[in-house]
């Protein structure tokens, strides 16, 4: 029931990549007429205007909302990403104390539980550099001539859930920064180091829903891979008392309209 929902966390992906106006140049096409320029501006700002209306509808339902910026949101590209400016969300900002414009990565305490997570770009980037060994064959296997056949060892890419668990064990949210994940340089303190084990560690914009209870440093953490809502129409519901979570699907949501956070798009 909606009355039992304590908070809604939007883990990035609220804005798609803006469409570049036709026949444009890096600093604007000064040959365009005024009407054409206004239309191009409207197309560029459409994602953030739609996001503002969506968040205002959530806030109007009486449920507090935490919004985490993502890859294509109008904020700084380097991690940690700053919260969206309030002037970008004029309708949602009308609901006092209902909308929390959060940074990326995200940390909060809800219902006595510590939450830590991100929009998923850090986990997608980490997956490019980690793998696990998979042994194929049996040590007792022999060929037709009775000779022993040694098992073969192959490298297999980790799933999003396995990569998320690796980041938890590393106690670091962005282990690939600044080499492949853009991060600000810090001289004395690394803000991405997790000093305490959270109760919930999540990542957004995944291909599918995955979850498990992981034990780290003697404490249990609920790992959650939140699927992309634009691609799947799914959201994750977490019970703060039992730490059990389920995936719920909304009908009538158009699928396949979002930008995937894959290797090719991250290099653009």
C-alpha positions in Angstrom: 0.0 0.0 0.0 1.1 3.5 -0.7 0.6 4.6 2.9 3.3 2.2 4.0 6.0 3.6 1.7 8.5 5.7 3.7 10.5 7.2 0.8 11.1 6.9 -2.9 14.7 6.9 -4.1 15.2 7.6 -7.8 18.7 6.2 -8.6 19.6 8.4 -11.6 18.4 7.9 -15.2 15.9 10.7 -14.9 17.1 12.5 -18.0 17.9 11.1 -21.4 20.7 12.4 -23.6 19.5 15.7 -25.1 19.1 15.8 -28.9 21.5 18.1 -30.7 19.7 20.6 -32.9 20.1 19.9 -36.6 22.9 21.8 -38.5 24.3 23.0 -35.2 27.9 24.0 -34.4 29.6 23.7 -31.0 28.9 27.3 -30.0 25.4 27.6 -31.6 24.2 28.1 -35.1 24.0 31.9 -35.4 22.3 31.6 -38.9 19.1 30.2 -37.4 16.2 32.4 -37.1 14.7 33.3 -33.7 11.8 30.9 -34.0 14.0 28.0 -34.9 16.3 28.8 -32.1 13.5 28.7 -29.6 12.4 25.3 -30.8 15.9 23.9 -30.5 16.1 25.3 -26.9 12.8 23.6 -26.1 14.1 20.3 -27.4 17.2 20.5 -25.3 15.4 21.3 -22.1 12.6 18.7 -22.6 14.2 16.0 -20.5 14.6 18.1 -17.4 11.1 19.6 -17.8 9.6 16.1 -18.0 11.6 15.1 -15.0 10.3 18.1 -13.0 6.7 17.1 -13.8 7.4 13.5 -12.8 9.0 14.4 -9.5 6.2 16.9 -8.7 3.6 14.2 -9.2 5.4 11.9 -6.8 5.7 14.6 -4.2 2.0 15.5 -4.6 1.2 11.9 -3.5 2.6 12.7 -0.1 5.7 10.5 -0.3 9.2 12.0 0.2 11.4 11.6 -2.8 15.2 11.5 -3.0 16.6 12.2 -6.5 20.1 11.1 -7.4 21.6 12.7 -10.5 22.9 10.5 -13.3 24.9 10.4 -16.5 22.9 12.9 -18.6 21.5 15.1 -15.8 22.4 18.9 -15.9 25.1 18.8 -13.2 28.9 18.3 -13.1 30.3 15.3 -14.9 33.0 14.5 -12.4 32.2 12.4 -9.3 31.0 13.2 -6.7 28.1 14.8 -8.7 26.4 17.7 -7.1 22.6 17.8 -6.5 20.5 19.4 -9.2 20.0 23.1 -8.8 16.5 24.0 -7.5 15.8 26.3 -10.4 15.8 23.3 -12.7 12.9 21.7 -10.8 10.5 24.6 -10.1 7.3 22.5 -9.8 8.8 19.8 -7.6 10.4 22.4 -5.4 7.0 23.8 -4.5 6.4 20.8 -2.2 8.3 21.9 0.9 10.4 19.2 2.6 9.2 16.5 0.1 12.0 16.6 -2.5 15.6 15.9 -1.5 18.1 16.8 -4.2 20.8 14.3 -3.4 24.4 14.0 -4.6 25.8 11.0 -6.5 27.0 8.8 -4.8 24.1 8.8 -2.3 24.1 8.2 1.5 21.2 8.5 3.9 19.6 7.0 7.0 16.0 5.9 6.6 14.1 4.0 9.3 17.3 3.3 11.2 18.9 1.7 8.2 22.0 3.2 6.4 21.6 3.4 2.7 24.5 3.8 0.2 24.3 3.7 -3.5 24.6 5.5 -6.9 23.1 5.8 -10.3 25.1 2.8 -11.5 27.9 4.4 -13.6 30.6 3.3 -11.1 29.5 -0.3 -11.2 29.1 -0.4 -15.0 32.6 1.0 -15.3 34.1 -1.4 -12.8 32.6 -4.4 -14.7 35.0 -3.6 -17.5 38.0 -4.4 -15.4 37.0 -7.3 -13.2 36.4 -11.0 -14.0 36.3 -14.4 -12.4 38.0 -17.7 -13.2 35.6 -20.4 -14.4 36.9 -24.0 -14.6 35.5 -26.2 -17.3 35.9 -30.0 -17.1 36.5 -32.5 -14.4 39.9 -33.5 -12.9 39.0 -37.2 -13.3 38.0 -36.8 -17.0 39.9 -38.8 -19.5 39.9 -38.9 -23.3 39.2 -41.9 -25.6 42.7 -43.2 -25.1 42.6 -43.1 -21.3 44.8 -40.1 -21.0 43.9 -37.5 -18.3 42.3 -34.3 -19.6 43.2 -31.2 -17.7 40.4 -28.8 -16.9 40.4 -25.6 -18.8 40.3 -22.2 -17.0 38.5 -19.3 -18.6 37.8 -15.8 -17.5 34.2 -14.7 -17.3 32.8 -11.2 -16.7 31.1 -10.5 -13.4 27.4 -9.7 -13.2 26.2 -6.4 -11.9 25.5 -8.0 -8.5 28.9 -9.7 -8.2 30.6 -6.4 -9.1 28.5 -4.5 -6.5 29.6 -7.1 -3.9 33.2 -6.6 -5.0 32.9 -2.8 -4.4 31.4 -3.5 -1.0 34.4 -5.7 -0.1 36.8 -3.1 -1.5 35.1 -0.5 0.8 35.3 1.9 -2.1 32.5 3.2 -4.2 34.5 4.3 -7.2 37.7 2.1 -7.4 38.2 2.9 -11.1 38.4 6.6 -10.6 40.1 8.8 -11.9 41.5 6.4 -14.5 38.3 5.6 -16.3 35.6 7.1 -14.1 35.9 10.9 -14.0 36.5 12.0 -10.4 37.7 15.2 -8.7 41.3 14.9 -7.3 41.5 14.9 -3.5 44.8 15.3 -1.7 44.1 14.3 1.9 40.8 12.6 2.0 39.1 10.1 -0.4 35.3 10.7 -0.1 34.6 7.4 -2.0 36.1 5.2 0.8 33.3 3.6 2.8 34.3 3.8 6.5 31.2 1.9 7.7 29.4 -1.1 6.3 25.9 0.1 5.2 22.7 -1.9 5.7 21.7 -1.4 2.1 24.1 -1.0 -0.9 22.4 -0.4 -4.2 23.2 0.5 -7.8 20.7 1.9 -10.4 20.1 1.5 -14.1 20.9 -2.2 -14.3 19.7 -4.6 -17.0 17.7 -6.7 -14.5 16.8 -7.0 -10.9 19.3 -8.9 -8.7 19.7 -9.0 -4.9 21.4 -10.9 -2.1 22.4 -10.6 1.5 26.2 -10.3 1.8 28.3 -10.5 4.9 31.2 -8.1 5.2 33.3 -7.4 8.3 30.8 -9.4 10.4 27.8 -7.3 9.2 25.1 -8.1 6.7 24.3 -5.9 3.8 21.4 -6.1 1.4 22.8 -5.7 -2.1 20.3 -4.5 -4.7 20.7 -4.0 -8.4 17.8 -1.7 -9.4 16.7 -2.2 -13.0 16.3 0.7 -15.3 12.7 1.9 -15.0 12.6 3.3 -18.5 13.8 0.0 -20.0 11.8 -2.5 -17.8 9.0 -0.5 -16.0 10.2 -2.1 -12.8 10.9 -0.7 -9.3 12.2 -2.3 -6.1 10.3 -2.4 -2.9 12.4 -2.9 0.3 11.0 -3.8 3.7 12.9 -1.8 6.3 12.1 -4.3 9.1 12.9 -7.6 7.5 15.3 -6.3 4.8 13.5 -8.4 2.2 12.9 -6.8 -1.2 10.8 -7.6 -4.2 10.5 -6.2 -7.6 7.2 -4.6 -8.8 6.3 -3.9 -12.3 4.1 -1.0 -13.6 2.0 -1.7 -16.7 1.7 0.8 -19.5 5.3 2.0 -19.2 7.0 2.4 -22.6 10.1 0.3 -22.7 13.3 0.7 -24.6 13.4 4.5 -24.7 16.3 5.1 -22.3 20.0 5.4 -23.0 21.8 2.3 -21.8 24.9 2.9 -19.6 27.2 0.5 -21.5 30.8 0.7 -22.5 30.2 2.4 -25.8 28.1 5.2 -24.5 30.4 5.8 -21.6 33.2 6.5 -24.0 31.2 9.2 -25.9 
